[in-house]
Amino acid sequence: MEQSQDTRTRTNSAWPPSDSVVTLRGFQSFIRAAFGSKDQARGDAATFLWLTEEFGELAAALRSGTQDELALEMADVLAWLASLANIRSVDLEAAVLAKYGQGCPACRSIPCGCHASVKP
């Protein structure tokens, strides 16, 4: 029988960080520690399906949800993306810096100077 939230032992005292600064790498590491074995067992195809389900829930929250519901769905999307990245050994923070670390990937400007029709 699963323990209730109140009686579970917290084994990762480093989460959330005591200074309340959450990095993408830190969050991905937390997701790995909390769910990594389940994620690996599920595999990338099934994890991607969960991610797409969360995108659907995010779409519903955008249409008619409260601000709190919207925020929670965004958090879910990020968590499932981190799970997928962990399964495929992608460091999300490194990937973000590689793609966006010098500004817009297309024009390298901050803010982006590309025409609105251009997808960076």
NUZAPA-423418 format. One record per atom (N, C-alpha, C): x, z, y; residue in three letters; residue number from 1. Coordinates in Angstrom, 3 decimals, decimal comma, m for minus. Example, Ala and Ser with C-alpha at 12.3 -4.5 7.8 and 13.67 -1.06 7.14 Angstrom:
BEGIN
site xx->13,190; zz->7,800; yy->m5,690; residu->ALA; num->1
site xx->12,300; zz->7,800; yy->m4,500; residu->ALA; num->1
site xx->13,200; zz->7,800; yy->m3,300; residu->ALA; num->1
site xx->12,850; zz->7,080; yy->m2,250; residu->SER; num->2
site xx->13,670; zz->7,140; yy->m1,060; residu->SER; num->2
site xx->12,900; zz->7,870; yy->0,030; residu->SER; num->2
//
This chain:
BEGIN
site xx->0,837; zz->0,000; yy->m1,176; residu->MET; num->1
site xx->0,000; zz->0,000; yy->0,000; residu->MET; num->1
site xx->0,888; zz->0,000; yy->1,247; residu->MET; num->1
site xx->0,569; zz->m0,824; yy->2,207; residu->GLU; num->2
site xx->1,352; zz->m0,905; yy->3,437; residu->GLU; num->2
site xx->1,117; zz->0,322; yy->4,292; residu->GLU; num->2
site xx->2,207; zz->0,808; yy->4,881; residu->GLN; num->3
site xx->2,096; zz->1,969; yy->5,756; residu->GLN; num->3
site xx->1,386; zz->1,582; yy->7,045; residu->GLN; num->3
site xx->0,711; zz->2,536; yy->7,632; residu->SER; num->4
site xx->0,083; zz->2,272; yy->8,924; residu->SER; num->4
site xx->1,162; zz->2,173; yy->9,989; residu->SER; num->4
site xx->0,814; zz->1,605; yy->11,128; residu->GLN; num->5
site xx->1,755; zz->1,450; yy->12,235; residu->GLN; num->5
site xx->2,344; zz->2,796; yy->12,632; residu->GLN; num->5
site xx->1,531; zz->3,864; yy->12,576; residu->ASP; num->6
site xx->1,970; zz->5,182; yy->13,013; residu->ASP; num->6
site xx->2,986; zz->5,810; yy->12,069; residu->ASP; num->6
site xx->2,931; zz->5,462; yy->10,776; residu->THR; num->7
site xx->3,809; zz->6,120; yy->9,814; residu->THR; num->7
site xx->4,996; zz->5,270; yy->9,388; residu->THR; num->7
site xx->5,101; zz->4,079; yy->9,877; residu->ARG; num->8
site xx->6,244; zz->3,236; yy->9,542; residu->ARG; num->8
site xx->7,503; zz->3,796; yy->10,174; residu->ARG; num->8
site xx->8,595; zz->3,704; yy->9,447; residu->THR; num->9
site xx->9,874; zz->4,141; yy->9,983; residu->THR; num->9
site xx->10,505; zz->2,991; yy->10,725; residu->THR; num->9
site xx->10,890; zz->3,231; yy->11,913; residu->ARG; num->10
site xx->11,551; zz->2,210; yy->12,721; residu->ARG; num->10
site xx->13,021; zz->2,184; yy->12,341; residu->ARG; num->10
site xx->13,471; zz->1,061; yy->11,778; residu->THR; num->11
site xx->14,851; zz->0,972; yy->11,313; residu->THR; num->11
site xx->15,759; zz->0,277; yy->12,305; residu->THR; num->11
site xx->15,191; zz->m0,422; yy->13,280; residu->ASN; num->12
site xx->16,008; zz->m1,149; yy->14,240; residu->ASN; num->12
site xx->15,859; zz->m0,499; yy->15,607; residu->ASN; num->12
site xx->16,677; zz->0,523; yy->15,852; residu->SER; num->13
site xx->16,552; zz->1,248; yy->17,112; residu->SER; num->13
site xx->17,074; zz->0,441; yy->18,299; residu->SER; num->13
site xx->17,705; zz->m0,708; yy->18,039; residu->ALA; num->14
site xx->18,232; zz->m1,529; yy->19,127; residu->ALA; num->14
site xx->17,159; zz->m2,428; yy->19,730; residu->ALA; num->14
site xx->15,961; zz->m2,413; yy->19,187; residu->TRP; num->15
site xx->14,908; zz->m3,282; yy->19,706; residu->TRP; num->15
site xx->13,740; zz->m2,441; yy->20,160; residu->TRP; num->15
site xx->13,164; zz->m2,658; yy->21,287; residu->PRO; num->16
site xx->13,703; zz->m3,528; yy->22,326; residu->PRO; num->16
site xx->14,917; zz->m2,880; yy->22,980; residu->PRO; num->16
site xx->15,724; zz->m3,690; yy->23,638; residu->PRO; num->17
site xx->16,921; zz->m3,151; yy->24,277; residu->PRO; num->17
site xx->16,567; zz->m2,038; yy->25,255; residu->PRO; num->17
site xx->17,416; zz->m1,028; yy->25,307; residu->SER; num->18
site xx->17,118; zz->0,129; yy->26,164; residu->SER; num->18
site xx->17,071; zz->m0,237; yy->27,641; residu->SER; num->18
site xx->17,804; zz->m1,292; yy->28,026; residu->ASP; num->19
site xx->17,782; zz->m1,701; yy->29,432; residu->ASP; num->19
site xx->16,670; zz->m2,701; yy->29,725; residu->ASP; num->19
site xx->15,840; zz->m2,991; yy->28,728; residu->SER; num->20
site xx->14,697; zz->m3,901; yy->28,849; residu->SER; num->20
site xx->15,086; zz->m5,330; yy->29,190; residu->SER; num->20
site xx->16,341; zz->m5,692; yy->28,985; residu->VAL; num->21
site xx->16,765; zz->m7,071; yy->29,175; residu->VAL; num->21
site xx->16,745; zz->m7,744; yy->27,807; residu->VAL; num->21
site xx->15,888; zz->m8,732; yy->27,673; residu->VAL; num->22
site xx->15,761; zz->m9,449; yy->26,413; residu->VAL; num->22
site xx->16,406; zz->m10,812; yy->26,578; residu->VAL; num->22
site xx->17,385; zz->m11,093; yy->25,742; residu->THR; num->23
site xx->17,988; zz->m12,421; yy->25,740; residu->THR; num->23
site xx->17,344; zz->m13,241; yy->24,634; residu->THR; num->23
site xx->17,452; zz->m14,534; yy->24,736; residu->LEU; num->24
site xx->16,932; zz->m15,403; yy->23,693; residu->LEU; num->24
site xx->17,657; zz->m15,133; yy->22,376; residu->LEU; num->24
site xx->18,971; zz->m14,963; yy->22,437; residu->ARG; num->25
site xx->19,754; zz->m14,678; yy->21,223; residu->ARG; num->25
site xx->19,346; zz->m13,324; yy->20,630; residu->ARG; num->25
site xx->19,140; zz->m12,333; yy->21,495; residu->GLY; num->26
site xx->18,714; zz->m11,025; yy->21,012; residu->GLY; num->26
site xx->17,348; zz->m11,073; yy->20,356; residu->GLY; num->26
site xx->16,418; zz->m11,810; yy->20,954; residu->PHE; num->27
site xx->15,085; zz->m11,939; yy->20,380; residu->PHE; num->27
site xx->15,151; zz->m12,657; yy->19,036; residu->PHE; num->27
site xx->15,939; zz->m13,724; yy->18,962; residu->GLN; num->28
site xx->16,071; zz->m14,452; yy->17,708; residu->GLN; num->28
site xx->16,674; zz->m13,554; yy->16,629; residu->GLN; num->28
site xx->17,629; zz->m12,731; yy->17,006; residu->SER; num->29
site xx->18,235; zz->m11,791; yy->16,070; residu->SER; num->29
site xx->17,209; zz->m10,756; yy->15,597; residu->SER; num->29
site xx->16,372; zz->m10,269; yy->16,520; residu->PHE; num->30
site xx->15,313; zz->m9,337; yy->16,143; residu->PHE; num->30
site xx->14,359; zz->m9,989; yy->15,146; residu->PHE; num->30
site xx->13,940; zz->m11,217; yy->15,416; residu->ILE; num->31
site xx->13,026; zz->m11,919; yy->14,511; residu->ILE; num->31
site xx->13,673; zz->m12,079; yy->13,136; residu->ILE; num->31
site xx->14,962; zz->m12,391; yy->13,101; residu->ARG; num->32
site xx->15,687; zz->m12,523; yy->11,837; residu->ARG; num->32
site xx->15,676; zz->m11,195; yy->11,077; residu->ARG; num->32
site xx->15,975; zz->m10,092; yy->11,783; residu->ALA; num->33
site xx->16,013; zz->m8,780; yy->11,138; residu->ALA; num->33
site xx->14,634; zz->m8,360; yy->10,640; residu->ALA; num->33
site xx->13,615; zz->m8,618; yy->11,436; residu->ALA; num->34
site xx->12,267; zz->m8,166; yy->11,107; residu->ALA; num->34
site xx->11,584; zz->m9,026; yy->10,049; residu->ALA; num->34
site xx->11,808; zz->m10,339; yy->10,095; residu->PHE; num->35
site xx->11,035; zz->m11,250; yy->9,262; residu->PHE; num->35
site xx->11,871; zz->m12,246; yy->8,460; residu->PHE; num->35
site xx->13,191; zz->m12,165; yy->8,550; residu->GLY; num->36
site xx->14,062; zz->m13,182; yy->7,970; residu->GLY; num->36
site xx->13,848; zz->m13,456; yy->6,497; residu->GLY; num->36
site xx->13,707; zz->m12,412; yy->5,690; residu->SER; num->37
site xx->13,536; zz->m12,663; yy->4,252; residu->SER; num->37
site xx->12,197; zz->m13,334; yy->3,973; residu->SER; num->37
site xx->11,145; zz->m12,928; yy->4,674; residu->LYS; num->38
site xx->9,840; zz->m13,587; yy->4,521; residu->LYS; num->38
site xx->9,914; zz->m15,032; yy->4,986; residu->LYS; num->38
site xx->10,592; zz->m15,249; yy->6,118; residu->ASP; num->39
site xx->10,706; zz->m16,605; yy->6,663; residu->ASP; num->39
site xx->11,460; zz->m17,518; yy->5,701; residu->ASP; num->39
site xx->12,564; zz->m17,031; yy->5,165; residu->GLN; num->40
site xx->13,348; zz->m17,839; yy->4,220; residu->GLN; num->40
site xx->12,522; zz->m18,172; yy->2,984; residu->GLN; num->40
site xx->11,780; zz->m17,195; yy->2,474; residu->ALA; num->41
site xx->10,954; zz->m17,430; yy->1,287; residu->ALA; num->41
site xx->9,844; zz->m18,440; yy->1,572; residu->ALA; num->41
site xx->9,293; zz->m18,392; yy->2,786; residu->ARG; num->42
site xx->8,214; zz->m19,305; yy->3,171; residu->ARG; num->42
site xx->8,742; zz->m20,724; yy->3,344; residu->ARG; num->42
site xx->9,940; zz->m20,842; yy->3,910; residu->GLY; num->43
site xx->10,542; zz->m22,150; yy->4,126; residu->GLY; num->43
site xx->10,144; zz->m22,785; yy->5,444; residu->GLY; num->43
site xx->10,839; zz->m23,871; yy->5,770; residu->ASP; num->44
site xx->10,628; zz->m24,482; yy->7,081; residu->ASP; num->44
site xx->9,299; zz->m25,218; yy->7,208; residu->ASP; num->44
site xx->8,822; zz->m25,858; yy->6,150; residu->ALA; num->45
site xx->7,566; zz->m26,609; yy->6,259; residu->ALA; num->45
site xx->6,389; zz->m25,674; yy->6,537; residu->ALA; num->45
site xx->6,280; zz->m24,592; yy->5,778; residu->ALA; num->46
site xx->5,175; zz->m23,653; yy->5,978; residu->ALA; num->46
site xx->5,313; zz->m22,922; yy->7,313; residu->ALA; num->46
site xx->6,542; zz->m22,606; yy->7,711; residu->THR; num->47
site xx->6,759; zz->m21,946; yy->8,994; residu->THR; num->47
site xx->6,359; zz->m22,868; yy->10,135; residu->THR; num->47
site xx->6,665; zz->m24,149; yy->10,001; residu->PHE; num->48
site xx->6,246; zz->m25,111; yy->11,027; residu->PHE; num->48
site xx->4,718; zz->m25,162; yy->11,126; residu->PHE; num->48
site xx->4,032; zz->m25,075; yy->10,002; residu->LEU; num->49
site xx->2,569; zz->m25,066; yy->10,039; residu->LEU; num->49
site xx->2,044; zz->m23,837; yy->10,783; residu->LEU; num->49
site xx->2,671; zz->m22,670; yy->10,563; residu->TRP; num->50
site xx->2,276; zz->m21,474; yy->11,314; residu->TRP; num->50
site xx->2,542; zz->m21,675; yy->12,806; residu->TRP; num->50
site xx->3,665; zz->m22,286; yy->13,140; residu->LEU; num->51
site xx->3,985; zz->m22,558; yy->14,546; residu->LEU; num->51
site xx->2,919; zz->m23,457; yy->15,167; residu->LEU; num->51
site xx->2,513; zz->m24,493; yy->14,451; residu->THR; num->52
site xx->1,496; zz->m25,393; yy->15,003; residu->THR; num->52
site xx->0,151; zz->m24,678; yy->15,148; residu->THR; num->52
site xx->m0,159; zz->m23,762; yy->14,235; residu->GLU; num->53
site xx->m1,380; zz->m22,971; yy->14,381; residu->GLU; num->53
site xx->m1,318; zz->m22,129; yy->15,655; residu->GLU; num->53
site xx->m0,160; zz->m21,550; yy->15,920; residu->GLU; num->54
site xx->0,000; zz->m20,757; yy->17,139; residu->GLU; num->54
site xx->m0,137; zz->m21,619; yy->18,387; residu->GLU; num->54
site xx->0,337; zz->m22,879; yy->18,327; residu->PHE; num->55
site xx->0,127; zz->m23,782; yy->19,461; residu->PHE; num->55
site xx->m1,360; zz->m24,020; yy->19,692; residu->PHE; num->55
site xx->m2,121; zz->m24,121; yy->18,613; residu->GLY; num->56
site xx->m3,573; zz->m24,265; yy->18,746; residu->GLY; num->56
site xx->m4,199; zz->m23,055; yy->19,406; residu->GLY; num->56
site xx->m3,747; zz->m21,860; yy->19,010; residu->GLU; num->57
site xx->m4,262; zz->m20,638; yy->19,625; residu->GLU; num->57
site xx->m3,843; zz->m20,546; yy->21,091; residu->GLU; num->57
site xx->m2,650; zz->m21,034; yy->21,394; residu->LEU; num->58
site xx->m2,202; zz->m21,082; yy->22,788; residu->LEU; num->58
site xx->m3,085; zz->m22,036; yy->23,589; residu->LEU; num->58
site xx->m3,425; zz->m23,176; yy->23,000; residu->ALA; num->59
site xx->m4,300; zz->m24,136; yy->23,689; residu->ALA; num->59
site xx->m5,649; zz->m23,502; yy->23,993; residu->ALA; num->59
site xx->m6,200; zz->m22,752; yy->23,042; residu->ALA; num->60
site xx->m7,485; zz->m22,088; yy->23,271; residu->ALA; num->60
site xx->m7,367; zz->m21,048; yy->24,381; residu->ALA; num->60
site xx->m6,263; zz->m20,305; yy->24,395; residu->ALA; num->61
site xx->m6,058; zz->m19,298; yy->25,439; residu->ALA; num->61
site xx->m5,898; zz->m19,956; yy->26,805; residu->ALA; num->61
site xx->m5,254; zz->m21,118; yy->26,854; residu->LEU; num->62
site xx->m5,130; zz->m21,841; yy->28,123; residu->LEU; num->62
site xx->m6,491; zz->m22,272; yy->28,648; residu->LEU; num->62
site xx->m7,367; zz->m22,686; yy->27,744; residu->ARG; num->63
site xx->m8,696; zz->m23,147; yy->28,143; residu->ARG; num->63
site xx->m9,593; zz->m22,019; yy->28,592; residu->ARG; num->63
site xx->m9,607; zz->m20,924; yy->27,823; residu->SER; num->64
site xx->m10,632; zz->m19,929; yy->28,121; residu->SER; num->64
site xx->m10,197; zz->m18,485; yy->27,868; residu->SER; num->64
site xx->m8,927; zz->m18,249; yy->27,682; residu->GLY; num->65
site xx->m8,473; zz->m16,894; yy->27,423; residu->GLY; num->65
site xx->m8,141; zz->m16,135; yy->28,691; residu->GLY; num->65
site xx->m7,968; zz->m14,846; yy->28,513; residu->THR; num->66
site xx->m7,530; zz->m14,013; yy->29,619; residu->THR; num->66
site xx->m6,023; zz->m14,180; yy->29,808; residu->THR; num->66
site xx->m5,511; zz->m13,654; yy->30,872; residu->GLN; num->67
site xx->m4,064; zz->m13,706; yy->31,117; residu->GLN; num->67
site xx->m3,310; zz->m12,963; yy->30,015; residu->GLN; num->67
site xx->m3,853; zz->m11,839; yy->29,561; residu->ASP; num->68
site xx->m3,219; zz->m11,083; yy->28,477; residu->ASP; num->68
site xx->m3,215; zz->m11,885; yy->27,170; residu->ASP; num->68
site xx->m4,329; zz->m12,537; yy->26,847; residu->GLU; num->69
site xx->m4,392; zz->m13,360; yy->25,637; residu->GLU; num->69
site xx->m3,399; zz->m14,513; yy->25,721; residu->GLU; num->69
site xx->m3,311; zz->m15,137; yy->26,885; residu->LEU; num->70
site xx->m2,366; zz->m16,229; yy->27,097; residu->LEU; num->70
site xx->m0,931; zz->m15,750; yy->26,864; residu->LEU; num->70
site xx->m0,591; zz->m14,611; yy->27,424; residu->ALA; num->71
site xx->0,759; zz->m14,068; yy->27,257; residu->ALA; num->71
site xx->1,064; zz->m13,771; yy->25,793; residu->ALA; num->71
site xx->0,108; zz->m13,187; yy->25,074; residu->LEU; num->72
site xx->0,332; zz->m12,875; yy->23,662; residu->LEU; num->72
site xx->0,509; zz->m14,137; yy->22,825; residu->LEU; num->72
site xx->m0,256; zz->m15,172; yy->23,120; residu->GLU; num->73
site xx->m0,108; zz->m16,430; yy->22,369; residu->GLU; num->73
site xx->1,235; zz->m17,088; yy->22,667; residu->GLU; num->73
site xx->1,691; zz->m16,996; yy->23,913; residu->MET; num->74
site xx->3,018; zz->m17,522; yy->24,240; residu->MET; num->74
site xx->4,095; zz->m16,759; yy->23,477; residu->MET; num->74
site xx->3,940; zz->m15,452; yy->23,367; residu->ALA; num->75
site xx->4,893; zz->m14,650; yy->22,599; residu->ALA; num->75
site xx->4,882; zz->m15,058; yy->21,130; residu->ALA; num->75
site xx->3,697; zz->m15,327; yy->20,583; residu->ASP; num->76
site xx->3,608; zz->m15,761; yy->19,191; residu->ASP; num->76
site xx->4,308; zz->m17,097; yy->18,969; residu->ASP; num->76
site xx->4,109; zz->m18,040; yy->19,889; residu->VAL; num->77
site xx->4,774; zz->m19,340; yy->19,775; residu->VAL; num->77
site xx->6,286; zz->m19,164; yy->19,782; residu->VAL; num->77
site xx->6,770; zz->m18,331; yy->20,688; residu->LEU; num->78
site xx->8,213; zz->m18,084; yy->20,763; residu->LEU; num->78
site xx->8,729; zz->m17,446; yy->19,476; residu->LEU; num->78
site xx->7,982; zz->m16,493; yy->18,921; residu->ALA; num->79
site xx->8,408; zz->m15,823; yy->17,690; residu->ALA; num->79
site xx->8,462; zz->m16,794; yy->16,518; residu->ALA; num->79
site xx->7,452; zz->m17,629; yy->16,383; residu->TRP; num->80
site xx->7,456; zz->m18,589; yy->15,275; residu->TRP; num->80
site xx->8,535; zz->m19,652; yy->15,466; residu->TRP; num->80
site xx->8,813; zz->m20,038; yy->16,706; residu->LEU; num->81
site xx->9,914; zz->m20,966; yy->16,961; residu->LEU; num->81
site xx->11,242; zz->m20,326; yy->16,567; residu->LEU; num->81
site xx->11,405; zz->m19,047; yy->16,894; residu->ALA; num->82
site xx->12,626; zz->m18,329; yy->16,506; residu->ALA; num->82
site xx->12,742; zz->m18,251; yy->14,989; residu->ALA; num->82
site xx->11,636; zz->m18,031; yy->14,301; residu->SER; num->83
site xx->11,657; zz->m18,014; yy->12,837; residu->SER; num->83
site xx->12,123; zz->m19,354; yy->12,274; residu->SER; num->83
site xx->11,569; zz->m20,424; yy->12,814; residu->LEU; num->84
site xx->11,951; zz->m21,757; yy->12,355; residu->LEU; num->84
site xx->13,423; zz->m22,029; yy->12,643; residu->LEU; num->84
site xx->13,882; zz->m21,639; yy->13,816; residu->ALA; num->85
site xx->15,294; zz->m21,815; yy->14,165; residu->ALA; num->85
site xx->16,186; zz->m21,020; yy->13,211; residu->ALA; num->85
site xx->15,782; zz->m19,808; yy->12,869; residu->ASN; num->86
site xx->16,570; zz->m19,007; yy->11,937; residu->ASN; num->86
site xx->16,657; zz->m19,671; yy->10,570; residu->ASN; num->86
site xx->15,540; zz->m20,174; yy->10,085; residu->ILE; num->87
site xx->15,536; zz->m20,838; yy->8,775; residu->ILE; num->87
site xx->16,492; zz->m22,022; yy->8,771; residu->ILE; num->87
site xx->16,522; zz->m22,764; yy->9,879; residu->ARG; num->88
site xx->17,361; zz->m23,966; yy->9,953; residu->ARG; num->88
site xx->18,722; zz->m23,705; yy->10,601; residu->ARG; num->88
site xx->19,071; zz->m22,443; yy->10,809; residu->SER; num->89
site xx->20,371; zz->m22,037; yy->11,366; residu->SER; num->89
site xx->20,657; zz->m22,667; yy->12,730; residu->SER; num->89
site xx->19,675; zz->m22,631; yy->13,597; residu->VAL; num->90
site xx->19,825; zz->m23,121; yy->14,969; residu->VAL; num->90
site xx->19,886; zz->m21,922; yy->15,900; residu->VAL; num->90
site xx->20,932; zz->m21,826; yy->16,686; residu->ASP; num->91
site xx->21,068; zz->m20,787; yy->17,702; residu->ASP; num->91
site xx->20,313; zz->m21,283; yy->18,934; residu->ASP; num->91
site xx->19,129; zz->m20,728; yy->19,170; residu->LEU; num->92
site xx->18,287; zz->m21,212; yy->20,271; residu->LEU; num->92
site xx->18,956; zz->m21,056; yy->21,627; residu->LEU; num->92
site xx->19,641; zz->m19,944; yy->21,849; residu->GLU; num->93
site xx->20,288; zz->m19,743; yy->23,143; residu->GLU; num->93
site xx->21,356; zz->m20,803; yy->23,381; residu->GLU; num->93
site xx->22,157; zz->m21,093; yy->22,368; residu->ALA; num->94
site xx->23,187; zz->m22,128; yy->22,495; residu->ALA; num->94
site xx->22,544; zz->m23,495; yy->22,718; residu->ALA; num->94
site xx->21,442; zz->m23,753; yy->22,027; residu->ALA; num->95
site xx->20,755; zz->m25,038; yy->22,183; residu->ALA; num->95
site xx->20,195; zz->m25,198; yy->23,588; residu->ALA; num->95
site xx->19,592; zz->m24,131; yy->24,112; residu->VAL; num->96
site xx->19,045; zz->m24,174; yy->25,473; residu->VAL; num->96
site xx->20,154; zz->m24,412; yy->26,488; residu->VAL; num->96
site xx->21,266; zz->m23,696; yy->26,330; residu->LEU; num->97
site xx->22,384; zz->m23,874; yy->27,265; residu->LEU; num->97
site xx->22,976; zz->m25,272; yy->27,161; residu->LEU; num->97
site xx->23,076; zz->m25,801; yy->25,945; residu->ALA; num->98
site xx->23,621; zz->m27,152; yy->25,766; residu->ALA; num->98
site xx->22,735; zz->m28,193; yy->26,437; residu->ALA; num->98
site xx->21,420; zz->m28,004; yy->26,336; residu->LYS; num->99
site xx->20,513; zz->m29,010; yy->26,895; residu->LYS; num->99
site xx->20,227; zz->m28,791; yy->28,376; residu->LYS; num->99
site xx->20,053; zz->m27,540; yy->28,809; residu->TYR; num->100
site xx->19,606; zz->m27,262; yy->30,171; residu->TYR; num->100
site xx->20,624; zz->m26,497; yy->31,016; residu->TYR; num->100
site xx->21,781; zz->m26,239; yy->30,478; residu->GLY; num->101
site xx->22,775; zz->m25,431; yy->31,171; residu->GLY; num->101
site xx->23,334; zz->m26,045; yy->32,442; residu->GLY; num->101
site xx->23,171; zz->m27,348; yy->32,609; residu->GLN; num->102
site xx->23,656; zz->m28,005; yy->33,819; residu->GLN; num->102
site xx->22,501; zz->m28,551; yy->34,655; residu->GLN; num->102
site xx->21,325; zz->m27,990; yy->34,436; residu->GLY; num->103
site xx->20,156; zz->m28,443; yy->35,179; residu->GLY; num->103
site xx->19,309; zz->m29,377; yy->34,348; residu->GLY; num->103
site xx->18,576; zz->m30,220; yy->35,025; residu->CYS; num->104
site xx->17,726; zz->m31,198; yy->34,347; residu->CYS; num->104
site xx->18,599; zz->m32,052; yy->33,427; residu->CYS; num->104
site xx->18,215; zz->m32,214; yy->32,161; residu->PRO; num->105
site xx->19,026; zz->m33,023; yy->31,255; residu->PRO; num->105
site xx->19,186; zz->m34,483; yy->31,693; residu->PRO; num->105
site xx->18,228; zz->m34,995; yy->32,468; residu->ALA; num->106
site xx->18,283; zz->m36,389; yy->32,899; residu->ALA; num->106
site xx->19,090; zz->m36,582; yy->34,173; residu->ALA; num->106
site xx->18,802; zz->m35,776; yy->35,200; residu->CYS; num->107
site xx->19,444; zz->m36,006; yy->36,501; residu->CYS; num->107
site xx->20,474; zz->m34,938; yy->36,864; residu->CYS; num->107
site xx->20,547; zz->m33,867; yy->36,057; residu->ARG; num->108
site xx->21,491; zz->m32,758; yy->36,264; residu->ARG; num->108
site xx->21,256; zz->m31,999; yy->37,567; residu->ARG; num->108
site xx->20,090; zz->m32,117; yy->38,140; residu->SER; num->109
site xx->19,779; zz->m31,426; yy->39,392; residu->SER; num->109
site xx->18,910; zz->m30,211; yy->39,144; residu->SER; num->109
site xx->19,027; zz->m29,244; yy->40,059; residu->ILE; num->110
site xx->18,138; zz->m28,083; yy->40,096; residu->ILE; num->110
site xx->17,671; zz->m27,946; yy->41,540; residu->ILE; num->110
site xx->16,397; zz->m28,180; yy->41,840; residu->PRO; num->111
site xx->15,337; zz->m28,571; yy->40,918; residu->PRO; num->111
site xx->15,496; zz->m30,030; yy->40,483; residu->PRO; num->111
site xx->14,777; zz->m30,354; yy->39,436; residu->CYS; num->112
site xx->14,815; zz->m31,714; yy->38,898; residu->CYS; num->112
site xx->14,398; zz->m32,715; yy->39,975; residu->CYS; num->112
site xx->15,152; zz->m33,790; yy->40,078; residu->GLY; num->113
site xx->14,850; zz->m34,831; yy->41,043; residu->GLY; num->113
site xx->14,244; zz->m36,063; yy->40,420; residu->GLY; num->113
site xx->13,935; zz->m35,996; yy->39,119; residu->CYS; num->114
site xx->13,359; zz->m37,141; yy->38,421; residu->CYS; num->114
site xx->11,918; zz->m37,389; yy->38,874; residu->CYS; num->114
site xx->11,494; zz->m38,620; yy->38,769; residu->HIS; num->115
site xx->10,110; zz->m38,970; yy->39,030; residu->HIS; num->115
site xx->9,218; zz->m38,191; yy->38,075; residu->HIS; num->115
site xx->8,029; zz->m37,847; yy->38,508; residu->ALA; num->116
site xx->7,112; zz->m37,055; yy->37,695; residu->ALA; num->116
site xx->6,782; zz->m37,696; yy->36,349; residu->ALA; num->116
site xx->6,915; zz->m39,005; yy->36,243; residu->SER; num->117
site xx->6,606; zz->m39,704; yy->34,988; residu->SER; num->117
site xx->7,743; zz->m39,625; yy->33,980; residu->SER; num->117
site xx->8,929; zz->m39,135; yy->34,411; residu->VAL; num->118
site xx->10,092; zz->m39,062; yy->33,536; residu->VAL; num->118
site xx->10,079; zz->m37,742; yy->32,801; residu->VAL; num->118
site xx->10,199; zz->m37,790; yy->31,470; residu->LYS; num->119
site xx->10,299; zz->m36,575; yy->30,664; residu->LYS; num->119
site xx->11,777; zz->m36,266; yy->30,444; residu->LYS; num->119
site xx->12,248; zz->m35,162; yy->31,037; residu->PRO; num->120
site xx->13,670; zz->m34,844; yy->30,865; residu->PRO; num->120
site xx->14,017; zz->m34,465; yy->29,437; residu->PRO; num->120
//
